[in-house]
Amino acid sequence: MIFNVSRPFIGTVLLLSAGCGFEHHAPIHSAELPPLSSQVLHSTRLWLDLSDNVPENTCVAPGDARVLCFESLRSELGAALGRSLWTSFPSIEFGSGEHRPGDYVLHVSLGLEALPPDASGPGWSAGARGSWRVERDGHTLAGEQVASRSRSEFAYGAPLGVGAGEVIDAVAVRIGLTMGALPESHVVLPVPLPPVATAPLPTPSPKGSAVGEHPSSAL
């Protein structure tokens, strides 16, 4: 059977199909940063609270450029902060939970943008802007507004995911270095371990000797 389909209908279908791929997708690629050397060892755990305005995927549309969607922003930011902070705190907890007295709480807000070529370089770059603050028992210990810009050498589209990873890592390292220098006011004495009894290892019997038999008796 041959269906008679009008040309306007075909044009509409083709337009809708093309519209599904109009935006660029840029998966964020963070670097595998080495752990930061801790300046201060803190005595209690750290809670990481990412703001609700930090989505998993975020889309931007700079000027007349096609929509660009950065993917895995929330996951990559959490992972980068974990890599930058784990040497300073006994444990890092993500999300909300039961905060105990003395726990640290780190609040982080961060957004991404795509920046067009300018005097800084011939290509596009990724930018990040946000703020952070760390609290303990309801008191703010440190915090600041932050901004960073990646290299200006990326093509518009998926390659900007690498640039986004650069600025996320830069912000995470900045937070990690600052928090790693916070003085620890709570002195926690180590719990003494119980004593360990020791004894010499038993001497193994030579080959061919009966168990418990002196070697000279076999001669």
For each residue, the residues with C-beta under 8 A, 3 or more apart:
1:
2:
3:
4:
5: 9 10
6: 9 10
7: 10 11
8: 11 12
9: 5 6 12 13
10: 5 6 7 13 14
11: 7 8 14 15
12: 8 9 15 16
13: 9 10 16 17
14: 10 11 17 18
15: 11 12 18 19
16: 12 13 19 20
17: 13 14 20
18: 14 15 21 22
19: 15 16 22
20: 16 17
21: 18
22: 18 19 66 67
23: 59 66 67 68 69
24: 66 67 68 69 156 157 158
25: 68 69 71 158
26: 68 69 70 71 157 158 159 160 161 164
27: 71 72 158 161
28: 70 71 72 73 76 161 164 165 168
29: 161 162 165
30: 33 76 79 80 165 168 169
31: 165 166 169
32:
33: 30 36 80 83 84 169 172 173
34:
35: 83 86 87
36: 33 84 87 88 173 176 177 180
37: 87
38: 41 87 88 180
39: 88 180 181
40: 88 180 181 182 183 184
41: 38 88 184
42: 46 88 89 90 104 182 184
43: 90 102 184 186 187 188
44: 89 90 100 102 103 104 186
45: 89 90 91 92 93 100 103 104
46: 42 85 88 89 91 92 93 103 104 105 106
47: 92 93 94 96 97 99 103 104 105 106
48: 78 81 82 85 92 93 94 95 106 108
49: 95 96 105 106 107 108
50: 54 74 77 78 108 109
51: 54 107 108 109 110
52:
53: 109 111
54: 50 51 73 74 77 108 109 110 111
55: 58 73 74
56: 71 72 73 74 75
57: 69 70 71 72 73
58: 55 69 70 73 111 112
59: 23 67 68 69 70
60: 67 68 70 112 113 114
61: 65 66 67 68
62: 65 68 113 114 115 116
63: 116
64:
65: 61 62 68 114 116 156
66: 22 23 24 61 156
67: 22 23 24 59 60 61
68: 23 24 25 26 59 60 61 62 65 114 156 157 160
69: 23 24 25 26 57 58 59
70: 26 28 57 58 59 60 73 112 126 160 161 164
71: 25 26 27 28 56 57 161
72: 27 28 56 57 75 76
73: 28 54 55 56 57 58 70 76 77 110 112 164 168
74: 50 54 55 56 77 78
75: 56 72 78 79
76: 28 30 72 73 79 80 164 165 168
77: 50 54 73 74 80 81 108 110 168 172
78: 48 50 74 75 81 82 94
79: 30 75 76 82 83
80: 30 33 76 77 83 84 168 169 171 172
81: 48 77 78 84 85 92 106 108 172 175 176
82: 48 78 79 85 86 92 94
83: 33 35 79 80 86 172
84: 33 36 80 81 172 173 175 176 177
85: 46 48 81 82 88 89 92 106 175 176 179 180
86: 35 82 83 89 92
87: 35 36 37 38 180
88: 36 38 39 40 41 42 46 85 176 179 180
89: 42 44 45 46 85 86 92 104
90: 42 43 44 45
91: 45 46
92: 45 46 47 48 81 82 85 86 89
93: 45 46 47 48 97
94: 47 48 78 82
95: 48 49
96: 47 49
97: 47 93
98:
99: 47 103 105
100: 44 45 103
101: 137
102: 43 44 136 137 186
103: 44 45 46 47 99 100 136
104: 42 44 45 46 47 89 134 135 136 141 179
105: 46 47 49 99 134 135 136
106: 46 47 48 49 81 85 132 133 134 175 179
107: 49 51 132 133 134 135
108: 48 49 50 51 54 77 81 130 131 132 175
109: 50 51 53 54 130 131 132
110: 51 54 73 77 128 129 130 146 168 171
111: 53 54 58 128 129 130
112: 58 60 70 73 126 127 128 164 167
113: 60 62 126 127 128 129
114: 60 62 65 68 124 125 126 127 156 160
115: 62 118 124 125 126 127 149 152
116: 62 63 65 124
117: 121 122 123 124 152
118: 115 121 152
119:
120: 125 149 152
121: 117 118 125 151 152 153
122: 117 152 153
123: 117 151 152 153 154 155
124: 114 115 116 117 152 154 155 156 160 163
125: 114 115 120 121 149 150 151 152 153 154 160 163
126: 70 112 113 114 115 149 150 154 160 163 164 166 167
127: 112 113 114 115 147 148 149 150 167
128: 110 111 112 113 146 147 148 149 164 167 168 170 171
129: 110 111 113 145 146 147
130: 108 109 110 111 145 146 147 171
131: 108 109 143 144 145 146
132: 106 107 108 109 143 144 146 175
133: 106 107 140 142 143 144
134: 104 105 106 107 140 141 142 143 179 182
135: 104 105 107 138 139 140 141
136: 102 103 104 105 139 141
137: 101 102
138: 135
139: 135 136
140: 133 134 135 143
141: 104 134 135 136 182
142: 133 134 178 179 182
143: 131 132 133 134 140
144: 131 132 133 178
145: 129 130 131
146: 110 128 129 130 131 132 171 174 175
147: 127 128 129 130
148: 127 128 166 167 170 171
149: 115 120 125 126 127 128 152 167
150: 125 126 127 154 162 163 164 166 167
151: 121 123 125 154 163 166
152: 115 117 118 120 121 122 123 124 125 149
153: 121 122 123 125
154: 123 124 125 126 150 151 159 160 162 163
155: 123 124 159 160
156: 24 65 66 68 114 124 159 160
157: 24 26 68 160
158: 24 25 26 27 161
159: 26 154 155 156 162 163
160: 26 68 70 114 124 125 126 154 155 156 157 163 164
161: 26 27 28 29 70 71 158 164 165
162: 29 150 154 159 165 166
163: 124 125 126 150 151 154 159 160 166 167
164: 26 28 70 73 76 112 126 128 150 160 161 167 168
165: 28 29 30 31 76 161 162 168 169
166: 31 126 148 150 151 162 163 169 170
167: 112 126 127 128 148 149 150 163 164 170 171
168: 28 30 73 76 77 80 110 128 164 165 171 172
169: 30 31 33 80 165 166 172 173
170: 128 148 166 167 173 174
171: 80 110 128 130 146 148 167 168 174 175
172: 33 77 80 81 83 84 168 169 175 176
173: 33 36 84 169 170 176 177
174: 146 170 171 177 178
175: 81 84 85 106 108 132 146 171 172 178 179
176: 36 81 84 85 88 172 173 179 180
177: 36 84 173 174 180 181
178: 142 144 174 175 181 182
179: 85 88 104 106 134 142 175 176 182
180: 36 38 39 40 85 87 88 176 177
181: 39 40 177 178
182: 40 42 134 141 142 178 179
183: 40
184: 40 41 42 43 187
185:
186: 43 44 102
187: 43 184
188: 43
189:
190:
191:
192:
193:
194:
195:
196:
197:
198:
199:
200:
201:
202:
203:
204:
205: 209 210 211 212 213
206: 209 215
207:
208: 218
209: 205 206 213 214 215 218
210: 205 213 218
211: 205
212: 205
213: 205 209 210 217 218
214: 209 217
215: 206 209 218
216: 219
217: 213 214
218: 208 209 210 213 215
219: 216
